Amino acid sequence: MVKTLAMVVIGLAALALGLLVFGGMAPSSPVAAGPAAQPEAVETAGVPTLEWFGWSHFRITSVNGTVIHTNPFITGNPDASITLNDIQKANLILVPNGHGDELGDTIAIAQKTGAQVVAGGFELGSWLIEKGLTSTQVIRSNPGNWHQFGDITIRVVGSVHGSGLPQPTAQNPYGGPAAGFFITLENGYTIYFAGSSAATMDMQMWGAAFKPDLAIVPLNTARDPMDAAQIVRLVAANNPNLKQVIAHHHRVVPPPGTTTVAQWEEAIHMMGTLVRVVKLQRNMPFPLTK
């Protein structure tokens, strides 16, 4: 009963957070997603895939079928293109910080599927355990750490961002450091999921060291497109592998006055960074190939 009540409270908090983040605004007109999401992640003849379900929620399916979710913000997300019932399998959930739109439905999905959760901050991981996940499910990490899951490597790096919790407790009043993740799949393909970070010179160091093939960059409503473009420039500076970038943390139909993907793309080109800005359609598998 206590756990059930806790889950109800967390669900209501996620809904309230969604209204706060999105200003209670629905898209000006309905925007169709792609085809309905598959309950099981899509496997494409050994080619890893990426699917976007709105805001910052992505599903990566690796070469061998390992399913990785980032920021599974479904409840309270007006752009969510799936429901919790659509998720039948998850092996890993990556949570970069404690904000409600990045935690999303992590607890519910982890309890349903048995997925392990990599928390970007040790304190965030402790909070997740306090809220009902088992200590064996939660990896309480910190920037500078790495974790291996078979032939998949998750590297945790820093993020210039906060990590306030939706329901701080006396034991865990704050989520610790915010983080980003470098995800290297079995075939060596590497994704940089930057979390909600602002640009920092550290990104040039990480790009040179881990050489991602794809960067997923935050483009929240008030983000300076030059800042988001700097992230791309820095990660690409000593990294010839970076050919494609994707925006996240944005509405499908941006409200008037908010930063757009087109503004970000223009800023990238102004800096002379030679990458392709990929504009995903929700639910459509995108092949991760070099």
N, C-alpha and C positions, 0 to 999 in steps of 0.2 A: 504493500500500500504506500509506504514512504517513497519507494523508488518510482511508483506510478505517479504520485503527486509531484515528485521532483521533475519527471519528464514533462508533465503538463505545464509546470511553471517555466521550464526551459523552452518549450514550444511557444508559449505565449511571449516570452522574452524575445525569441527570434522573430515572431510576427511584429512586435513593437519596434524592434530594431529595423526591420524591413521598411516600416512606415517612416521611421526617422531618416534612414539612409536615402530613401527614394522620395522623401518629402510628401508621401501619400499620393504621388502622382502616378497615374496609369499612362501608358503610351497614348499619344494623341489619336491614333487609330490602331486597330488590331494589327499585329505583325505576326504572320504565320511563321512557325518554326519549320524545319525540314520534316522529313518523315518521322513518325513516332519512334521514340527511342526504344531500342531493344532491351528487354529485361536482362539479358546476358550481354556482356560486352562483345563488340564485333571483332572477330578474328579474320584477317584477310591474308591467307596463304603465307603465314610467317612474317608478314609486314606489320610492324606496330602501327597503331592508330591513335588519333586524338579526337575526342568529341567535346563540344562545348554545349553546356546546358543553361547558359545565361549567367551574367555577372562574372564571378571568378571560378565557377564550378566547371572543372574539366575532368574527363575520364580518359586515362591512358591505358591502352591494352598492349602489353609487351609482346615480344616475339613468341614467347612460350605461354601467353595467355594470362599473365599476372595483371590484375586490375588495380590501378592506382587512381584515387580521387584526390583532387585538390579543392579546398574550400567548398564543401558540399552544401551551399546555401540554397535550400529549396523552400522551406516553410517561411512565408512572409516575403518571398522574392517574386514580384509581379512579372518578371521575365523568365522565371523557371519554366523549362520546357518538359520537365519530367516530374513525377511524384515519387514519394518514398517507396511506394509499391513497385515502381519500375526498377528499383535497384535490388537485384537478387544476389549479386556477387561483388565483393570488394575484398582485396587482399591488404591494401595499404591506403591510409588516408593521411594526407600531409596538411598540417594546420600551421601556418606561419606565425599567427599571433592570436590574441584572445578576443578580438573584436567579433561581435555577433555575426556579421555578414561573412566572416572567414571561418569561424567555427561552424556556423550553419547547423546542419543536422548530423554532425559528426557522431555524437553520442548514440543517437537512434540507429544510425547505419552500422556503427561498430558493434552495437549490441545485437543487431539483427543478423549480421554476416560473420561476426568474429574477426573482422579486420583489425590489423595492428594500426595504431595511430602514432605518427611521428610528430610530436609537439615541438615547435621551434624553440620554445623556452622551457627550462626545467620546471619552473613554477606553473606554467600552463599545463604541463603534464600532470603535476600534482593536483591541480584543480579538476582536471578531467577524472582522475581517480576518485577524488572526493565526491564528484557528481555521479559516480556509479560505474565507471569502467574499471576493469580489473587491472592490477599492477602489471600483469603479464601482457596485457594488450597494449599498454601505453609505453612508448619510448620517450622518456623525458630527456630531451636533447638540449643543445645549445649551439650557437654559431661556432664553427671550427670542428665540429664532430662529423663523422661519417658512419653510415650504417649499411650493411650488406645483407641483402635478401636473395640468397642464391646468387645468380649472376647479375643482379641489379644492384646498383650502388646509389644511395641517397646521401648527398653532401649538404650539410646545413651551413649557411653563410649568414652574415649580418644583414640587417635591414634598417634604414633610417625611417622609423615608424614607431607607433606606440603599441601597447599590448594590454590595454585595459580590459577587464572581464565584464560580461553582461550581468553577472551576479557575484561580485566579490564576496569573499568570506573572511572571517577572522584568521583562518589558517592560511588562506591563499588570497590576499587582497589584490594582487596584480599578477599579470601573466608572464613577467620576466622579459627577456629581450625578444624583440620581433626578429623574424628570420625570413630568408628565402631558401630555395632548394635547387640544387643541381641534380638531375635525375639521369643516370646513365643506364641504358637498357642493355640487354644481353648482347646485342649486335654492335654496341659502342655508340649508338645514337644518343646524344645528350641534349637535354632540355634544361634551360634556366627558367625557373618559375620565380619571378622576382618578388613575390608577395606584394606588399603595398609600398615598397621602398621608394624614397626619393633617390635621385642620382647621387652616387658617391664614387670617388676615385678608386675605391676598393674593387669596383666592378671591372675595371681594366685589368687588375691583378687576377681576378677570378676567371675572366675571359681567356687570358693567356694560359692559365693553369689548367682549366677544365675544358676549354674549347667547345662550347655548346654549338650545336647545329641549328637550334631554334631558341629564341628568347620570347617569353610571355611577360609582357610589360604592363604595369598598372596605368590606367588612364581614367582615374576617378574624375568626378564632375568638375572640380576646380583645378585639376592638374595643369600646370603650365606645359603646353606641348613641347617647348624647348627642353624642359627638364626630362620628359619622357624620351625625347629624341637623344638627349645626352646619354641616357642609359644604353641605348642602342649603339651609339658611337663608341662608348667606353668598352662595352663587351666585345665589339668587333675590332677594336684597335689592333690587337696582336693575336687575332683569331680569324684565320681565313675560312674557318668552317661555317661561320654564321652567315646564312643566306636568307633566312626567313624570320620574321617577327610577327607576333600576334598581340593585340591589345586585350586587356581584361579589366574588370572592375568598372564597367561602363554599361549604360542602358542600351537596349537594342535600338530604341528611338530616343536619342539624347534630348532632354528638355531644353528649351531655348536658353542660350547663354552658357551652356556647359561645353566642355572640351569635346571635340569630335575626333574620330579616327582620321578624317581627312586633314585636319589641322596638324595632327601628329605626323602623318605621312609627309606633308609639305615640309615640316621642320626637319625631318630625317633627310630629305633630299637636299634641303638648303645646306646641311652640314656635309653633304657629299658622301654620306654613308651608303654603300651599295648593297642594299638588302631589299627583299620583297616584303611588303606588308600584306599578310594574308588576312582576308576578311571571312571568317568562318560563318557558316549558317548553322544554327542550333540543330543538334541531333545528327548532323551529317559527318560521318567518319572521314577524317583527314589523314592520309597515309604519311607516316614519318619516314621519309627516305632522304638520303643524302643527295 
